[in-house]
Amino acid sequence: MPRSKPLTEAPPANADIQSALRTLDAGSNGIAAIAAALRGPLGAAFAAAVELIRQAKGRAILTGLGKSGHVARKMAATLASTGTPAFFVHSAEAGHGDLGMITSDDVIIALSWSGEQPEMKTLVNYAKRFAIPLIAITSNAQSSLGQAARTVLELPKAREACPHNLAPTTSTLMQAAIGDALAIALLEGRGFTALEFANFHPGGKLGAMLKHISDLMRSGDAVPLKPLGTGMSDALVEMSAKGLGCVVIVDARGHVAGIVTDGDLRRKMRADLLSASVDEIMTANPRTVRREALASEALEILNSAKITTLIVTDGAKPVGILHMHDLLRAGVA
C-alpha cells in the first residue's frame, strides 16, 4: 500500500510566482536605495532640483529616450496634474523642429540611466546656448549628460530584475519614483489644494470624487424635514413620501437638531411608537457635511461612520440630503 504524503508537506513553489517575487524584491531594493541616498548626498541635489523647477517662469520640459522616455512622459503628466506646468519633448525629435517648444524661461529635466545617449546631444547643446537650466536624472553623474547639467540627481546603481541585468525594470521604477517625489515636493511646497486638483481632473472617477457636494445633493422639496415636537406618525409619512429612509429634525431657528432613520425605528420599536414625539426617537447631533465640501469627503464620512445618508448644511441649517446612492450614480463610490 503506497505511503500517503505528510499533511504538513508544502506544495511545490510556482516558478512564475517566484519570478514575480524576485522582480518585486529587486524593485523594492531600488526604492530603498533611493531613500537611503536622499538621506545623504542625493538630498542636497534633490532640494536644488525642486528649487530650480519652482523658480522657473516657464514650464518643466521632460525628455528621454526608450524606457526612460516613457517614464519622462509619465513624469510630465504627474507634474502637470499637480500644479507644475510640464510637457514631454522627445530627445531625438528635438533636433527636427521640436526645440521650438522650449523657451529660455523653462527648465529641462532629462532622463537617461547611462547618461550617454547621443540623440540627446542636440537638446543639451540647445540648453547651453540659451542658458536653460538642465536637471539630469541618471545613474552616472560623470556621464556626458551629468557633466552638462546644472543639477544631477544621481540615482544609486541597482541590479535590474531581468536575470541578465539588461531589461530596464528596477531602473525605470527608480526613475518613476524620483519623479513622483519631485512632483509631491512641489505640490506640498506651493500648498496645492484638492480644489485646485479638481480643476485638472474633471473626468472619470477621480473627477467625480472631486465634485462639490452641492452638485450631487438633493435639495428643496426633496429634503425630508420636520420640526422638533412632530409626532412620529407625521414623521413616518414624510419619510415615506421622500423615499430616503430618514427625516431631518430642525429646531425653532431652523438649525439641525437630529435625524430619524430606519435604523432608529428598529432600535426604538415599541407599541406606542406612532404616538411618540420625534424628540424621543431621533439621533441628536447627526453627521453633517458642508455643501462646498468634495464628494470624496462625503464618501469618507459615510464609510467611516457606516451610514448611508448625510445632512448637507450651510452653517447650521440643512440645505440638502446626500445619500450613498447619489454617490453611486455619480461614479464616486
C-alpha positions, 0 to 999 in steps of 0.5 A: 500500500503506497505511503500517503504524503505528510499533511504538513508537506508544502506544495511545490513553489510556482516558478512564475510566482517566484519570478514575480517575487524576485522582480518585486524584491529587486524593485523594492531594493531600488526604492530603498536605495533611493531613500537611503541616498536622499538621506545623504548626498542625493538630498542636497541635489534633490532640494536644488532640483525642486528649487530650480523647477519652482523658480522657473517662469516657464514650464518643466520640459521632460525628455528621454529616450526608450524606457526612460522616455516613457517614464519622462512622459509619465513624469510630465503628466504627474507634474502637470496634474499637480500644479507644475506646468510640464510637457514631454519633448522627445530627445531625438525629435528635438533636433527636427523642429521640436526645440521650438517648444522650449523657451529660455524661461523653462527648465529641462529635466532629462532622463537617461540611466547611462547618461550617454545617449547621443540623440540627446546631444542636440537638446543639451547643446540647445540648453547651453546656448540659451542658458536653460537650466538642465536637471539630469536624472541618471545613474552616472553623474560623470556621464556626458549628460551629468557633466552638462547639467546644472543639477544631477540627481544621481540615482544609486546603481541597482541590479535590474530584475531581468536575470541578465541585468539588461531589461530596464525594470528596477531602473525605470521604477527608480526613475518613476519614483524620483519623479513622483517625489519631485512632483509631491515636493512641489505640490506640498511646497506651493500648498496645492489644494484638492480644489485646485486638483479638481480643476485638472481632473474633471473626468472619470472617477477621480473627477467625480470624487472631486465634485462639490457636494452641492452638485450631487445633493438633493435639495428643496422639496426633496429634503425630508424635514420636520420640526422638533415636537412632530409626532412620529406618525407625521414623521413616518409619512414624510419619510415615506413620501421622500423615499430616503429612509430618514427625516431631518429634525430642525429646531425653532431657528431652523438649525439641525437638531437630529435625524430619524432613520430606519435604523432608529425605528428598529432600535426604538420599536415599541407599541406606542411608537406612532404616538411618540414625539420625534424628540424621543426617537431621533439621533441628536447631533447627526453627521453633517457635511458642508455643501462646498465640501468634495464628494470624496469627503462625503464618501469618507464620512459615510464609510467611516461612520457606516451610514448611508445618508448625510445632512448637507448644511450651510452653517447650521441649517440643512440645505440638502440630503446626500445619500450613498446612492447619489454617490453611486450614480455619480461614479464616486463610490 
